[in-house]
């Protein structure tokens, strides 16, 4: 089968464009390396600045599909959640897909100052960050009267 020079050029251009998208996606996903591990710790729920629930938590976080997604398996005394994080190079946005026994949602997220910030709506957000001792923290906040108030916090150390 023979291809014209124009067809060969289009194939080469398409290859390089797709390679750029994959490279960009891999680079963005690698920003989340700090999250990867098997984590043990505690989960806390807050109301009016006071802890209302506290319990044990375990989280396994790993890449899958050649690092195109990050898979989170969260098990706490209060919540079982499996989450997939994906970076869409076209939208230039991370997407956070939490799966629970009640269904699935899709939330946009951004990588800001070394932290993954998921914002389901204008009044709620949760942030994933690395702690200074090499641990891992996730906390949720609600916007109340113009101020961000913590409503949950999970803190972890790597079990390996």
N, C-alpha and C positions, 0 to 999 in steps of 0.2 A: 504494500500500500504506500503510495507516494503522497506527501503533503506539500502544499504550496508554501512558499517562503512566508507569506502572510499568516497562514494557519500555524506554521511552526512558531512564528513570533508571538501569536496570541497564546499558544500553549505555554511558551516560556514565561510570558508576562503573567498569566494566570497562576503558574507554579510559584513564581516569586511573590505574588500578592498573597496567596494562601500561606506560604512559608512565613511571611511577615505577620500574618494574623496569628498563626500558631506560636511563633516566637513571642509575640506580645502577650498572648494568653498565658504561656508558660512563665514568662517573666513576672506577670501580675500574680499568678498563683504562688510562685516562690516567695512572694512577700509574706505569705501566711505560714512559712516554715516554723515560726515560733510556736504555732498551735499544735504541731504534730507531736504525738506521744501518747502514753498511757498515763492518765492523770488520776490521782486520788485526792480527795479533799472534803470540803464542807459546802453546803448550800444554806443560805439564809434568806428568809423573806422578811420584809420590813413594812410596818405601817406607822405613820407619824414619827418616823425616825427610830422606832424601837423594833427589835427582833421579835417576830411573832412565831416563826418556825425556824428550826435549825436541824440539819441532818447530814448524813454521810452522802457523798457523791463520788461517782466514778465516770470517767470520760475517756473514750478511746478515739483518737483523731488520726486519720491517715489519708494519704492521697490514693486515688484510684484512677483508672482509665488513663494511664500514662501522664499522671499529674494534671489532668484537665479538670478534675473535681477534687474537693476535700470532703471527706465523709466524717461526720461527728456522731458518735453513739454516746448519748448522755443517759445515765441511770442515777436517779436520786431517790430518796424515800418518797418524794412527792411527784416526780415527773420522769417519764420515759420519753425520750425524744431522739429521733434520728434525723440528722440534718445534712443537706448537701449544699456546698458553696461552690459556685461556678462564676468564672469571669467571662463576660460577653464582650469580645473585642469590638464588635460593631457598635454596641451601646456605650462602650467604655465604662461598664458598671459591673460590680459584683452582684450576684443574686444569691440570696439566702433562702433555702427551701426547707423549713422545718416540717417533719412528718411526725404525727402523733396518732394515737388510736382514733382520734376524732377527725383526722384528715390532714391536709397539707395546705401550706400558704406559700406565698412568694413575696419577699421583701427586697428592696434595693439596699445596697451597702456600699460604703466607701472605705478606702484605706487612707487614714489621716494620722500623721505623726506617729507612724509605727503601730497603729491600732486599727482593727476592723470595726467600723461603726455601722450597725444595722439600724435602719430607721423605718419601722412599719408605718408610721404616720408622723404628723408634725408634733404630736404630744408624747411620743414614746420612742425610746431608743435603747439598744443594748450594745455594749462595747466589749470586744475581746482584746486583751493586752497581756504582754509579758511583764512579770514582776521583776524587781531589781535582783531578787535571789534566784532567778531562773525559773520561777514558777509561772503559773498561768491564772488569769483572772477574767471572769465574765461578770458584768454587772448591768442591770437594767435600771433605767430612769424614766420617770414621768414628769412632764412639764406641768407644774402647779403654780398658778399665779406668777408666771414668768420665771420660775426657778426650777431647775432640774433636781428632782428628789429621787434617791435610790429606793427601789422597791424590791430588788433581789440582788444577791451577790453570791457567786460561786468562786471559791479560791482553791487552787490545786497545786500539788507538787508532782513531779514526774516520778512514776513508780519504778522506772528502770534506770 
